[in-house]
Every structure is written in C-alpha cells, then in structure tokens.
C-alpha cells in the first residue's frame, strides 16, 4: 500500500523517529512535505526520468526528498556523506542530477563542490543557510500541497562503493507503474519479513546505502514506523530496541561484532523481547559471530545476499543456517550458477564466479556500457554477476568465498581473504582487520594482514606474535599472513564495506595491476 494512503488513513501516525534527538515525523507531514518538494522540482523544469542527488547525513528530511523524487517518476541518487567534495561532485555530475539537496551538517564539502556543479542548477540546503544554496524550508512553503496531476513511480540510483575503483551508478529501468501502485520490493520485504503497520523498524546504518534506504522506504509503504539512528552505537542500538519496542531491524556483521564485544553486564541489561526479525547483509558474517548472535537473540536472525542491481537474491533463516553453517541461503530471485573464468558451470562444492539468471536484464551501469557488458556471463547474456566468488552445496545453498577482486594468488594457489579475516574477527585484541595480497618476488603475492587494535592494546612485537600464533591455530599454513601491520583506524564504511583499495595502493604503489 503506498505511503500516501497510510497518510490519508492515519495522518498522525509516526512515520520516522530520529535518534538520539527523538525528533519525529508523521505520515501526514511526510506526505505533504514530499508533495511540496515534488511541486518545486516540477516548477524548476524537472521531469520524469531526471535525477535528484541527495548529499546528507541521516536526517529526518531524508525521506521527504526520497518520496518527492519517487512520486515524480525521478531517480533519487543518494551520495555517500563521507566522500570528499571532489568525489561527491563526480557522482552528482556523472548521474546528470538536475537538483541537489544537502545540509549544513556537510557544509564544508557542499560548499567546496559548488564550482564543479554547473550542470545542477537547483541546489537546496536543509537546517540553515549556505552560500550557493537556497533554503529548503522557504522553498517548500512556497509550493502547494496538492499532489501532482500525474505521479509515475520513480526509483533510486545509488552508486557502487568504489572499493575497487571509480564508483558507478546502478540504474534499474523504471517499472512504468504509478506512485499509487505497490512496488515489487515492498511486497518482497512484506512477505519475507512480515513488515506491516505494526512494525517498528530500527535502522542503525547510513541511509545513503541502498539497503537501509530501500528497507526504510518499504516500511513507509507498508505503514510501519522507522527508528533511525544518526550513527550506530552498540549500546544505544540495544537501548533503542527496548525503548521503542522494536520488532524488526537490519545490521551488518561489524555491528554484530561490536555488540558481542560489549561486557556481558551491559549487553544483557536490555529487554529485547519485542524483537522478532533481525536481518543482516552487505558483507559476509564470520561463522563464530553468527553462532553467537543466534545464541544471544534466538532464531530471529535472518540473512540475505543481493546487490542494488537486484539481479538476484538469496535468503536464509536461522534454522537453515544452523543446518548449513556459513550459507547465505537459497535463491528466492533468479537461478544461481557458479562458473569458472571461461563461463563453464562448476561442480557442487567448487568455488567460482556467482551468476544469477533472470528473464530480463534488470540493471545497467550508468554511463558505462563496458561495465554493464562485463557483468554478463561470456555466453549467456541473461546471467549476470556482482563480482563475488562462492559455491553451491547439494541442497542448493550458496556459500560466499570472497570478492573476485580480493582473491590472492600465491604460488598459483587461490587464497580467499574473507576466511582469514574471520579467523581474527572475534579475537579480543582486534577491533578490525583487512587481509589482502601484497607483492612477493617469488610467489607473485603473499598474504598481508592489517589490523586495527582494540582500545587499550598497544602495538608491539609481542602482540604481533600472539596474533600470528592465533592465526596458525585457526588456519592452514599457506593462509597464515606472512606479516601483520597495524593501523589506527581501517577505512571501513558504516555499511560494513572496507575500502581495501586504499590500503592495497600503499603496497602496490598504484601500479596498473589487477589487484588495485
């Protein structure tokens, strides 16, 4: 059921709550304000198919901009708030955005990018004044709250994280439906996770990422309430579940790890009995972490594997995972194939590139036909990949091994960093870890671990030796890192993804090699 219908039926129901402020927005306010913004876009000449860029921190206004674009038949391009001005301007320009909405919270970058935004005439700022931008509230007040005569259904066009190069826009064709029609994604999350008007959904992740944006928008379409954290904090996330009687939530594995590393006296003090479904995705979850989360929260932990491309999707509940430890589930969208580099299907249990088969091509990479073609199987154009490696078992359950681009080839042997990272993840001295290949004159590459130490642990040869011994006890000899370096903070996004390229570049000297 579209968001506007919930607004008409129960305009005073809370649609979103921001934490820690507790500021809220009702369905009536969300609907009216998104209409006024849609009217503003139309008055400035924007038409269906155009792009609106949103460069902002988690903010109560976020979904107003989303719904204004989507109810106008436009694409909403959510830009990573951590990007530099140059990086953000690249995405705004590459997307062809005709409008940009930002906030005074990102004033430095929003101002610095202005000289590069000649092709984006409408620039709005939220929460204050900023030179080069017009005030969001004043502009909304100047436009009618009567819906547009036509409201074709838009979508969002997010950009890849850029962990292996320049980010590219992932553009799905518009459905041709109207804003009054339920979307396929809303139906999927409603049926899969039981999201409805009684749902209280906790979103601890940044809204610029496609999963939090899609799920929170889906909650609005299905009439629930979103509780959105400005920034993830393990204690405050648990407190929010208790305080707001959260029923559903979505996480990334690094959040699980941070909650599990809390002292038992802290993490067991909260009443989590309202919690029915805890979804996780975005990055592989170490098996020890998953076991501990199911033991703590019960069999409410569910997982999916998919990309913004929506070329396919797997799903796995707790019971299935315990019967197939390490799996990301069976396919619920698309047919799975695992292939070698030449495109030949591999036997069960043998890792290779993962493809999903659909009867349509569900996406393209904006302004990059070569990348779009490169996502396709060598001989079957309806089979597409996200760039992950994995294998299938005899029951059709998929197991992820790693990203294609992260695989280490040492002396002709394929080594997958994820397994090594998982071995370190729950060690009490480790806050975060990245594993990748670095140059070796004899073997081509060797395994390097870069570790962010836990608070209170100082870098030393003794610590390094203890961590290497831990790895030897957990891993086959050829997988044990040859060396460990320490970093104060690893470049990990709040989405759970790690910018390994930034670390690798230091060791490969920005050479034009497959590893960068």
C-alpha positions as CSV (number, residue, x, y, z in Angstrom):
1,X,0.0,0.0,0.0
2,X,1.6,3.4,-1.0
3,X,2.8,5.7,1.7
4,X,0.2,8.3,0.7
5,X,-2.7,6.0,1.6
6,X,-1.3,5.5,5.1
7,X,-1.0,9.2,5.4
8,X,-4.7,9.6,4.4
9,X,-5.9,6.9,6.7
10,X,-3.8,7.8,9.8
11,X,-2.0,11.2,9.2
12,X,-0.9,11.5,12.9
13,X,0.8,8.1,13.0
14,X,4.6,8.5,13.4
15,X,6.5,7.5,10.2
16,X,10.0,8.2,11.4
17,X,11.9,8.9,14.6
18,X,15.5,10.1,14.7
19,X,17.9,9.1,17.4
20,X,19.3,10.4,19.6
21,X,17.2,13.5,19.3
22,X,13.8,11.7,19.4
23,X,12.5,14.2,16.8
24,X,9.7,12.6,14.8
25,X,7.7,13.0,11.5
26,X,4.1,11.9,11.0
27,X,2.8,10.3,7.9
28,X,0.7,13.4,7.2
29,X,3.7,15.6,7.4
30,X,5.9,13.3,5.3
31,X,3.2,13.1,2.6
32,X,2.5,16.8,2.5
33,X,6.2,17.9,2.6
34,X,7.2,15.4,-0.2
35,X,4.3,16.8,-2.3
36,X,5.5,20.4,-1.9
37,X,9.1,19.3,-2.8
38,X,7.8,17.4,-5.9
39,X,6.0,20.6,-6.9
40,X,9.2,22.5,-6.5
41,X,11.1,20.1,-8.7
42,X,8.3,20.4,-11.4
43,X,8.4,24.2,-11.2
44,X,12.1,24.1,-12.0
45,X,11.6,22.0,-15.1
46,X,12.5,18.6,-13.8
47,X,10.6,15.8,-15.5
48,X,10.2,12.0,-15.0
49,X,13.5,10.2,-15.6
50,X,15.6,13.1,-14.2
51,X,17.9,12.6,-11.2
52,X,17.8,14.3,-7.8
53,X,21.0,14.0,-5.8
54,X,20.9,13.8,-2.0
55,X,24.1,14.5,-0.1
56,X,23.3,14.4,3.5
57,X,23.8,12.7,6.9
58,X,20.9,10.6,8.4
59,X,18.3,13.3,8.9
60,X,14.6,13.5,9.4
61,X,14.2,15.2,6.0
62,X,15.9,12.3,4.1
63,X,12.7,10.5,3.2
64,X,10.9,13.7,2.2
65,X,13.5,14.1,-0.6
66,X,13.3,10.4,-1.4
67,X,9.5,10.3,-1.7
68,X,9.4,13.6,-3.6
69,X,11.6,12.1,-6.3
70,X,9.9,8.7,-6.4
71,X,6.4,10.2,-6.6
72,X,7.6,12.3,-9.5
73,X,8.9,9.5,-11.6
74,X,12.5,10.5,-11.0
75,X,15.7,8.8,-9.7
76,X,17.0,9.6,-6.3
77,X,20.8,9.4,-6.1
78,X,21.9,9.1,-2.5
79,X,25.5,10.2,-2.2
80,X,27.8,8.8,0.5
81,X,28.2,11.6,3.1
82,X,31.8,10.6,3.8
83,X,33.0,11.5,0.3
84,X,35.3,14.4,-0.4
85,X,33.9,17.4,-2.3
86,X,35.7,16.2,-5.5
87,X,34.3,12.6,-5.1
88,X,30.7,13.8,-4.3
89,X,30.8,16.3,-7.2
90,X,31.9,13.5,-9.6
91,X,28.7,11.5,-8.6
92,X,26.4,14.5,-8.9
93,X,27.8,15.3,-12.4
94,X,28.1,11.7,-13.6
95,X,24.5,11.0,-12.6
96,X,23.3,14.0,-14.5
97,X,21.4,15.3,-11.4
98,X,19.3,18.4,-12.1
99,X,18.8,19.1,-8.4
100,X,21.0,18.6,-5.3
101,X,19.8,18.6,-1.7
102,X,22.4,18.9,1.1
103,X,22.5,20.1,4.6
104,X,24.6,22.5,6.8
105,X,25.9,19.4,8.5
106,X,28.0,18.8,5.4
107,X,28.7,22.5,4.8
108,X,32.4,22.2,4.0
109,X,32.0,19.6,1.3
110,X,28.8,21.0,0.0
111,X,30.4,24.4,-0.4
112,X,33.7,23.1,-1.9
113,X,31.9,21.2,-4.6
114,X,29.9,24.2,-5.9
115,X,32.4,25.3,-8.6
116,X,32.1,21.8,-10.2
117,X,28.2,21.8,-10.4
118,X,27.4,23.9,-13.4
119,X,25.0,21.2,-14.7
120,X,23.0,21.1,-11.5
121,X,21.0,24.4,-11.3
122,X,18.7,23.7,-8.3
123,X,20.6,23.4,-5.0
124,X,18.7,23.2,-1.7
125,X,20.2,23.3,1.8
126,X,18.5,21.9,4.9
127,X,18.9,23.0,8.5
128,X,20.2,26.5,7.9
129,X,21.7,28.8,5.3
130,X,24.6,28.1,3.0
131,X,26.0,30.4,0.2
132,X,25.2,29.0,-3.2
133,X,22.2,27.1,-2.0
134,X,18.5,28.1,-1.4
135,X,16.7,27.4,1.8
136,X,14.8,24.1,1.8
137,X,12.0,25.2,4.2
138,X,11.3,28.5,2.4
139,X,11.1,26.8,-0.9
140,X,8.7,24.1,0.4
141,X,6.4,26.7,1.9
142,X,6.1,28.5,-1.4
143,X,4.5,25.4,-3.1
144,X,1.2,23.7,-3.0
145,X,0.4,20.5,-1.0
146,X,-1.9,19.3,-3.7
147,X,-0.5,16.2,-5.4
148,X,0.8,16.4,-8.9
149,X,-1.7,15.5,-11.6
150,X,0.5,12.6,-12.7
151,X,2.7,10.6,-10.3
152,X,4.7,8.0,-12.2
153,X,6.8,5.7,-9.9
154,X,10.5,6.6,-9.7
155,X,13.3,4.7,-8.1
156,X,16.7,5.2,-6.6
157,X,20.0,5.1,-8.4
158,X,22.8,4.6,-6.0
159,X,26.5,4.4,-6.8
160,X,28.8,1.5,-6.0
161,X,31.0,2.0,-3.0
162,X,34.1,2.4,-5.2
163,X,36.1,-0.2,-3.2
164,X,37.8,-1.3,-6.4
165,X,37.8,1.9,-8.5
166,X,35.6,4.8,-9.5
167,X,32.0,4.3,-8.3
168,X,29.4,3.7,-11.0
169,X,25.7,4.4,-10.9
170,X,23.5,1.3,-10.7
171,X,20.4,2.2,-12.8
172,X,17.4,0.0,-12.9
173,X,14.7,0.6,-15.6
174,X,11.6,2.3,-14.3
175,X,8.7,0.0,-13.9
176,X,6.0,2.1,-15.7
177,X,3.8,1.8,-12.6
178,X,2.4,4.8,-10.8
179,X,3.0,6.0,-7.2
180,X,-0.4,4.5,-6.3
181,X,0.8,1.0,-7.2
182,X,2.6,-1.2,-4.7
183,X,6.2,-1.9,-5.7
184,X,7.7,-5.4,-6.1
185,X,10.3,-4.6,-3.4
186,X,7.7,-3.6,-0.9
187,X,5.8,-6.9,-1.5
188,X,9.0,-8.8,-1.1
189,X,10.0,-7.4,2.3
190,X,6.5,-7.5,3.5
191,X,6.1,-11.2,2.7
192,X,9.6,-12.2,3.6
193,X,9.9,-10.4,6.9
194,X,6.3,-9.8,8.0
195,X,6.6,-6.0,7.9
196,X,3.3,-4.3,8.3
197,X,1.5,-1.4,10.1
198,X,2.6,-2.8,13.5
199,X,6.3,-2.9,12.6
200,X,8.8,-0.8,14.5
201,X,11.9,-0.9,12.4
202,X,15.4,0.0,13.7
203,X,17.8,1.3,11.1
204,X,21.3,1.8,12.6
205,X,23.1,2.2,9.2
206,X,23.5,5.2,6.9
207,X,20.6,5.9,4.6
208,X,22.8,6.7,1.6
209,X,23.4,2.9,1.4
210,X,20.8,1.1,-0.8
211,X,19.7,-1.5,1.7
212,X,18.8,0.9,4.6
213,X,17.2,3.3,2.1
214,X,15.1,0.6,0.4
215,X,14.0,-1.1,3.6
216,X,13.0,2.1,5.4
217,X,11.1,3.3,2.3
218,X,9.4,-0.1,2.3
219,X,8.4,0.3,5.9
220,X,6.7,3.6,5.0
221,X,4.9,1.9,2.1
222,X,3.7,-0.8,4.5
223,X,2.6,1.6,7.2
224,X,5.2,0.9,9.9
225,X,7.5,3.2,11.9
226,X,11.2,3.7,11.3
227,X,13.6,4.4,14.2
228,X,16.7,5.8,12.5
229,X,20.0,6.3,14.3
230,X,22.1,9.2,13.2
231,X,25.1,7.0,13.9
232,X,25.5,3.4,15.1
233,X,26.4,2.9,18.7
234,X,26.2,-0.7,20.1
235,X,24.8,0.3,23.5
236,X,22.3,2.8,22.1
237,X,21.1,0.4,19.5
238,X,20.2,-2.1,22.2
239,X,18.6,0.7,24.2
240,X,16.5,1.6,21.2
241,X,15.2,-1.9,20.9
242,X,14.0,-1.8,24.5
243,X,12.7,1.8,24.5
244,X,10.8,1.7,21.2
245,X,9.8,-1.9,21.4
246,X,11.5,-2.6,18.1
247,X,10.1,-5.5,16.1
248,X,12.4,-5.5,13.1
249,X,16.0,-4.4,12.4
250,X,18.8,-4.6,9.9
251,X,22.6,-4.9,10.6
252,X,26.0,-5.5,9.1
253,X,28.4,-8.0,10.7
254,X,30.7,-5.3,12.1
255,X,27.7,-4.1,14.2
256,X,27.2,-7.7,15.5
257,X,30.9,-7.9,16.4
258,X,30.8,-4.6,18.3
259,X,27.7,-5.6,20.3
260,X,29.1,-9.0,21.1
261,X,32.3,-7.4,22.4
262,X,30.3,-5.4,25.0
263,X,30.7,-6.6,28.5
264,X,28.0,-9.1,29.4
265,X,26.8,-6.9,32.2
266,X,26.0,-4.2,29.5
267,X,24.5,-6.2,26.7
268,X,22.3,-8.4,28.9
269,X,20.6,-5.5,30.7
270,X,18.2,-4.6,27.9
271,X,14.8,-6.1,27.3
272,X,14.9,-7.3,23.7
273,X,11.6,-9.4,23.9
274,X,9.8,-7.3,21.3
275,X,12.4,-8.1,18.6
276,X,11.1,-10.6,16.0
277,X,13.3,-10.3,13.0
278,X,17.0,-9.2,12.8
279,X,18.1,-9.0,9.2
280,X,21.8,-8.9,8.2
281,X,23.5,-8.5,4.9
282,X,26.1,-6.3,3.0
283,X,29.2,-8.3,4.0
284,X,29.9,-11.9,4.9
285,X,29.4,-12.7,8.5
286,X,32.1,-14.7,10.4
287,X,30.6,-18.1,11.5
288,X,31.6,-17.6,15.1
289,X,29.8,-14.3,15.1
290,X,26.6,-15.8,13.6
291,X,26.6,-18.6,16.1
292,X,26.9,-16.2,19.0
293,X,24.2,-13.9,17.7
294,X,21.7,-16.7,17.3
295,X,22.6,-18.0,20.8
296,X,22.0,-14.5,22.2
297,X,19.0,-13.3,20.2
298,X,17.4,-16.6,19.4
299,X,16.4,-17.9,15.9
300,X,15.3,-14.4,14.7
301,X,18.5,-13.8,12.8
302,X,17.9,-13.9,9.0
303,X,20.3,-13.2,6.2
304,X,20.1,-12.3,2.5
305,X,22.6,-11.9,-0.3
306,X,21.8,-9.4,-3.0
307,X,23.0,-6.2,-4.7
308,X,21.5,-2.9,-5.6
309,X,21.4,-4.3,-9.1
310,X,18.6,-6.7,-7.9
311,X,19.8,-9.3,-10.5
312,X,19.1,-12.0,-7.9
313,X,18.6,-12.6,-4.2
314,X,19.1,-15.4,-1.7
315,X,17.6,-15.8,1.8
316,X,18.3,-17.9,4.8
317,X,16.7,-18.1,8.3
318,X,18.4,-19.2,11.5
319,X,17.2,-22.8,11.2
320,X,18.5,-23.1,7.7
321,X,21.8,-21.5,8.6
322,X,22.4,-23.9,11.6
323,X,21.8,-26.8,9.2
324,X,24.1,-25.3,6.6
325,X,26.6,-23.2,8.7
326,X,28.1,-20.4,6.7
327,X,25.5,-20.3,4.0
328,X,23.8,-17.1,2.7
329,X,20.8,-19.2,1.7
330,X,18.9,-20.4,-1.3
331,X,17.8,-18.3,-4.2
332,X,14.4,-16.5,-4.0
333,X,15.0,-14.3,-7.1
334,X,16.8,-15.7,-10.1
335,X,18.5,-19.0,-10.8
336,X,22.0,-19.5,-9.4
337,X,25.0,-20.6,-11.5
338,X,28.7,-20.9,-10.4
339,X,31.2,-20.7,-13.2
340,X,34.9,-20.7,-13.9
341,X,36.7,-17.9,-15.7
342,X,35.7,-19.3,-19.1
343,X,32.0,-19.4,-18.1
344,X,31.7,-23.1,-17.7
345,X,29.5,-24.3,-14.8
346,X,31.4,-25.9,-11.9
347,X,30.6,-29.0,-9.9
348,X,28.9,-28.6,-6.5
349,X,31.3,-27.5,-3.8
350,X,33.8,-25.9,-6.2
351,X,34.1,-22.1,-5.9
352,X,33.7,-19.9,-8.8
353,X,32.0,-16.7,-10.0
354,X,28.4,-16.4,-8.9
355,X,25.8,-15.6,-11.6
356,X,22.1,-15.1,-11.3
357,X,19.9,-16.0,-14.3
358,X,16.8,-13.7,-14.9
359,X,14.5,-13.5,-17.9
360,X,15.2,-9.8,-18.1
361,X,18.3,-7.6,-17.8
362,X,17.4,-5.8,-14.5
363,X,20.0,-3.1,-14.4
364,X,22.7,-1.2,-16.2
365,X,25.8,0.8,-15.1
366,X,25.1,4.5,-15.8
367,X,27.4,5.9,-18.5
368,X,29.5,2.7,-18.5
369,X,28.3,0.2,-21.2
370,X,31.6,-1.7,-20.9
371,X,31.0,-2.4,-17.2
372,X,27.4,-3.4,-17.9
373,X,28.6,-5.9,-20.6
374,X,31.4,-7.0,-18.2
375,X,28.7,-8.1,-15.6
376,X,27.3,-10.6,-18.1
377,X,28.2,-14.2,-18.5
378,X,30.5,-14.9,-21.5
379,X,27.8,-16.7,-23.5
380,X,24.5,-16.2,-21.6
381,X,23.6,-12.5,-21.6
382,X,20.8,-13.0,-19.1
383,X,23.2,-14.4,-16.5
384,X,24.8,-11.5,-14.5
385,X,27.3,-11.3,-11.7
386,X,28.0,-8.9,-8.8
387,X,31.7,-9.9,-8.7
388,X,31.5,-12.4,-5.8
389,X,33.0,-15.9,-5.6
390,X,31.2,-18.8,-4.0
391,X,29.9,-22.4,-4.3
392,X,26.7,-24.3,-4.1
393,X,26.1,-27.4,-1.9
394,X,23.9,-30.4,-2.9
395,X,20.8,-28.7,-1.3
396,X,21.1,-25.5,-3.4
397,X,22.5,-23.4,-0.5
398,X,25.0,-20.7,-1.6
399,X,28.3,-20.1,0.3
400,X,30.3,-16.9,-0.4
401,X,34.0,-17.2,-0.5
402,X,35.1,-13.6,-1.3
403,X,35.1,-10.9,-3.9
404,X,36.8,-11.8,-7.3
405,X,39.0,-8.7,-7.0
406,X,40.1,-9.6,-3.5
407,X,41.4,-13.1,-4.2
408,X,45.1,-13.7,-3.6
409,X,47.1,-15.9,-5.9
410,X,50.2,-17.0,-4.2
411,X,52.4,-19.5,-6.0
412,X,49.5,-20.5,-8.2
413,X,47.2,-21.2,-5.1
414,X,44.0,-19.2,-4.7
415,X,43.6,-17.8,-1.2
416,X,40.4,-16.1,-0.1
417,X,41.0,-13.2,2.4
418,X,37.5,-13.5,4.0
419,X,38.3,-16.7,5.7
420,X,41.5,-15.2,7.2
421,X,39.7,-12.1,8.3
422,X,37.0,-14.2,10.0
423,X,39.7,-16.0,12.0
424,X,40.8,-12.7,13.5
425,X,37.4,-11.0,13.9
426,X,36.5,-12.1,17.4
427,X,40.0,-12.0,18.9
428,X,39.8,-9.7,22.0
429,X,42.8,-7.6,20.8
430,X,41.3,-7.0,17.3
431,X,38.9,-4.1,16.6
432,X,39.0,-4.6,12.8
433,X,41.1,-6.4,10.2
434,X,41.8,-6.4,6.5
435,X,43.6,-9.1,4.6
436,X,44.9,-8.8,1.0
437,X,47.7,-9.8,-1.3
438,X,50.9,-7.8,-1.5
439,X,53.8,-8.2,-3.9
440,X,56.2,-11.1,-3.5
441,X,59.1,-11.6,-6.0
442,X,58.9,-15.4,-5.7
443,X,55.2,-16.3,-5.4
444,X,53.6,-13.2,-7.0
445,X,51.7,-12.3,-3.9
446,X,51.8,-13.0,-0.3
447,X,49.2,-12.7,2.5
448,X,49.2,-9.4,4.4
449,X,47.0,-8.6,7.4
450,X,46.4,-5.0,8.5
451,X,44.9,-4.8,12.0
452,X,43.2,-2.1,14.0
453,X,43.8,-3.0,17.6
454,X,41.1,-2.8,20.3
455,X,41.1,0.1,22.7
456,X,43.8,-0.3,25.3
457,X,46.0,-2.6,23.2
458,X,49.3,-1.0,22.1
459,X,51.3,-2.1,19.0
460,X,54.2,-4.4,19.9
461,X,56.1,-7.4,18.6
462,X,54.6,-9.4,21.4
463,X,51.1,-8.5,20.2
464,X,52.0,-9.2,16.6
465,X,53.5,-12.6,17.6
466,X,50.4,-13.6,19.6
467,X,48.1,-12.7,16.7
468,X,50.2,-14.7,14.3
469,X,50.1,-17.7,16.6
470,X,46.3,-17.3,16.8
471,X,46.2,-17.5,13.0
472,X,48.4,-20.6,12.9
473,X,46.0,-22.3,15.3
474,X,43.0,-21.4,13.1
475,X,44.2,-21.6,9.5
476,X,46.1,-23.9,7.1
477,X,49.7,-22.9,7.0
478,X,49.6,-21.3,3.5
479,X,46.8,-19.0,4.6
480,X,48.6,-17.6,7.6
481,X,49.7,-14.0,7.0
482,X,53.4,-13.6,6.3
483,X,53.2,-10.3,8.2
484,X,50.9,-8.0,10.2
485,X,50.9,-4.3,10.1
486,X,48.9,-2.0,12.4
487,X,46.7,0.9,11.5
488,X,45.0,3.3,14.0
489,X,41.7,3.1,12.0
490,X,40.8,1.0,9.0
491,X,38.8,2.7,6.2
492,X,35.6,0.9,6.7
493,X,32.2,2.3,5.8
494,X,29.3,2.3,8.1
495,X,27.7,0.0,5.6
496,X,30.2,-2.7,6.7
497,X,32.3,-2.5,3.5
498,X,36.0,-2.0,3.7
499,X,37.9,0.3,1.3
500,X,40.7,-2.3,0.8
501,X,41.9,-0.5,-2.3
502,X,43.1,2.4,-0.2
503,X,45.2,0.0,1.9
504,X,46.4,-2.0,-1.1
505,X,47.6,1.0,-3.0
506,X,50.3,1.6,-0.4
507,X,51.8,-1.8,-1.1
508,X,51.3,-1.9,-4.9
509,X,52.4,1.7,-5.5
510,X,49.2,2.4,-7.5
511,X,50.5,0.1,-10.2
512,X,48.2,-0.7,-13.1
513,X,47.6,-4.3,-11.9
514,X,44.6,-6.5,-11.4
515,X,44.8,-6.1,-7.6
516,X,44.1,-2.4,-7.5
